[in-house]
Amino acid sequence: MAIKVMLDALSGLPNPVWTLDAQQEQEFWARLETLAPVQARDAIERPNLLGYRGFSLQATGPAPAETITIYGGTVWQGSASLRDAGRALEKWLLKTAPASVNPMLIAQINQELGT
């Protein structure tokens, strides 16, 4: 299975996209498994605004393709909402960005994430 990550942060320009390597992919699934479910009323809504809007992941492989969205401490996986306490998964995903992603964009998002 491969996981393609899109950093949803640019308006009017292509968003950065990269693929997690095998070790990162294993770590992603391990981190995801530790997240607790969130009641629908407690899950934040994904913003309709300019600038940083989180991550959209496409997991493909032998199993059916799956889209996972992560923003603001909430992970949406199918019909489930999970709590990303401290936005730890978001922060980790940002660290997986390749050097080709604009460092100023990374710094701006790190500031928003409180890192």
C-alpha positions as a Markdown table, in Angstrom:
| # | Residue | x | y | z |
|---|---|---|---|---|
| 1 | Met | 0.0 | 0.0 | 0.0 |
| 2 | Ala | 1.3 | 3.5 | -0.8 |
| 3 | Ile | 0.3 | 6.7 | 1.0 |
| 4 | Lys | 0.3 | 10.0 | -1.0 |
| 5 | Val | 0.2 | 13.1 | 1.1 |
| 6 | Met | -1.1 | 16.4 | -0.1 |
| 7 | Leu | -0.4 | 19.5 | 2.0 |
| 8 | Asp | -3.5 | 21.6 | 1.5 |
| 9 | Ala | -2.1 | 25.1 | 1.9 |
| 10 | Leu | -1.9 | 26.9 | -1.4 |
| 11 | Ser | -4.7 | 28.8 | -3.1 |
| 12 | Gly | -4.5 | 29.1 | -6.8 |
| 13 | Leu | -1.2 | 27.1 | -7.0 |
| 14 | Pro | -0.6 | 23.3 | -6.9 |
| 15 | Asn | -0.4 | 22.0 | -3.4 |
| 16 | Pro | 2.8 | 20.1 | -2.4 |
| 17 | Val | 2.4 | 16.3 | -2.8 |
| 18 | Trp | 4.7 | 13.5 | -1.7 |
| 19 | Thr | 4.6 | 9.8 | -1.0 |
| 20 | Leu | 5.6 | 8.3 | 2.4 |
| 21 | Asp | 8.4 | 5.8 | 2.3 |
| 22 | Ala | 7.8 | 2.3 | 3.7 |
| 23 | Gln | 9.0 | 3.2 | 7.2 |
| 24 | Gln | 7.0 | 6.4 | 7.3 |
| 25 | Glu | 3.9 | 4.5 | 6.1 |
| 26 | Gln | 4.3 | 1.9 | 9.0 |
| 27 | Glu | 4.7 | 4.8 | 11.5 |
| 28 | Phe | 1.6 | 6.6 | 10.1 |
| 29 | Trp | -0.6 | 3.5 | 10.5 |
| 30 | Ala | 0.8 | 2.9 | 14.0 |
| 31 | Arg | 0.1 | 6.5 | 15.0 |
| 32 | Leu | -3.4 | 6.4 | 13.5 |
| 33 | Glu | -4.2 | 3.2 | 15.5 |
| 34 | Thr | -3.6 | 5.1 | 18.8 |
| 35 | Leu | -6.1 | 7.8 | 18.1 |
| 36 | Ala | -9.4 | 7.8 | 20.0 |
| 37 | Pro | -12.8 | 8.3 | 18.4 |
| 38 | Val | -14.4 | 11.7 | 18.6 |
| 39 | Gln | -18.1 | 12.4 | 19.0 |
| 40 | Ala | -19.4 | 14.1 | 15.8 |
| 41 | Arg | -20.3 | 17.2 | 17.8 |
| 42 | Asp | -16.8 | 17.5 | 19.1 |
| 43 | Ala | -15.0 | 17.2 | 15.7 |
| 44 | Ile | -14.1 | 20.5 | 14.1 |
| 45 | Glu | -15.1 | 21.3 | 10.6 |
| 46 | Arg | -12.5 | 21.6 | 7.9 |
| 47 | Pro | -12.2 | 25.3 | 7.1 |
| 48 | Asn | -13.2 | 26.9 | 3.8 |
| 49 | Leu | -10.5 | 29.5 | 3.8 |
| 50 | Leu | -7.3 | 30.5 | 2.2 |
| 51 | Gly | -4.1 | 29.2 | 3.5 |
| 52 | Tyr | -3.4 | 26.1 | 5.5 |
| 53 | Arg | -6.3 | 23.6 | 5.4 |
| 54 | Gly | -4.6 | 20.4 | 6.7 |
| 55 | Phe | -3.5 | 17.2 | 4.9 |
| 56 | Ser | -5.3 | 15.0 | 2.5 |
| 57 | Leu | -3.9 | 11.5 | 2.2 |
| 58 | Gln | -4.7 | 8.9 | -0.4 |
| 59 | Ala | -3.9 | 5.3 | 0.6 |
| 60 | Thr | -3.8 | 3.0 | -2.4 |
| 61 | Gly | -2.8 | -0.6 | -2.8 |
| 62 | Pro | -4.3 | -4.1 | -2.8 |
| 63 | Ala | -7.2 | -2.8 | -0.6 |
| 64 | Pro | -9.7 | -0.3 | -1.9 |
| 65 | Ala | -8.3 | 3.3 | -2.1 |
| 66 | Glu | -9.0 | 5.3 | 1.1 |
| 67 | Thr | -8.9 | 9.1 | 1.7 |
| 68 | Ile | -7.9 | 10.4 | 5.1 |
| 69 | Thr | -8.2 | 14.1 | 6.0 |
| 70 | Ile | -6.3 | 15.7 | 8.9 |
| 71 | Tyr | -6.8 | 19.2 | 10.3 |
| 72 | Gly | -7.1 | 21.0 | 13.6 |
| 73 | Gly | -6.7 | 18.0 | 15.8 |
| 74 | Thr | -9.3 | 15.9 | 14.0 |
| 75 | Val | -8.7 | 13.0 | 11.6 |
| 76 | Trp | -11.5 | 11.9 | 9.2 |
| 77 | Gln | -11.2 | 8.4 | 8.0 |
| 78 | Gly | -14.3 | 7.2 | 6.2 |
| 79 | Ser | -17.2 | 7.8 | 8.5 |
| 80 | Ala | -15.0 | 7.9 | 11.6 |
| 81 | Ser | -13.7 | 11.0 | 13.3 |
| 82 | Leu | -10.6 | 10.6 | 15.5 |
| 83 | Arg | -8.9 | 13.0 | 18.0 |
| 84 | Asp | -5.4 | 14.0 | 17.1 |
| 85 | Ala | -4.4 | 15.3 | 20.5 |
| 86 | Gly | -2.0 | 18.2 | 20.3 |
| 87 | Arg | -2.2 | 17.9 | 16.5 |
| 88 | Ala | 0.7 | 15.4 | 16.9 |
| 89 | Leu | -0.2 | 13.5 | 13.6 |
| 90 | Glu | -0.3 | 16.8 | 11.7 |
| 91 | Lys | 3.0 | 17.9 | 13.1 |
| 92 | Trp | 4.6 | 14.5 | 12.2 |
| 93 | Leu | 3.2 | 14.6 | 8.7 |
| 94 | Leu | 4.7 | 18.0 | 8.1 |
| 95 | Lys | 8.1 | 16.7 | 9.2 |
| 96 | Thr | 7.8 | 14.0 | 6.4 |
| 97 | Ala | 7.7 | 16.8 | 3.7 |
| 98 | Pro | 10.6 | 16.5 | 1.3 |
| 99 | Ala | 13.1 | 19.3 | 1.0 |
| 100 | Ser | 11.4 | 20.4 | -2.3 |
| 101 | Val | 8.5 | 21.9 | -0.3 |
| 102 | Asn | 9.0 | 25.6 | 0.2 |
| 103 | Pro | 10.8 | 26.1 | 3.6 |
| 104 | Met | 8.8 | 29.4 | 4.2 |
| 105 | Leu | 5.6 | 27.4 | 3.8 |
| 106 | Ile | 6.8 | 24.8 | 6.3 |
| 107 | Ala | 7.7 | 27.6 | 8.7 |
| 108 | Gln | 4.4 | 29.2 | 8.4 |
| 109 | Ile | 2.5 | 26.0 | 9.0 |
| 110 | Asn | 4.8 | 25.1 | 11.9 |
| 111 | Gln | 3.8 | 28.4 | 13.5 |
| 112 | Glu | 0.1 | 27.7 | 13.0 |
| 113 | Leu | 0.6 | 24.2 | 14.6 |
| 114 | Gly | 2.5 | 25.8 | 17.5 |
| 115 | Thr | 5.8 | 24.1 | 16.9 |
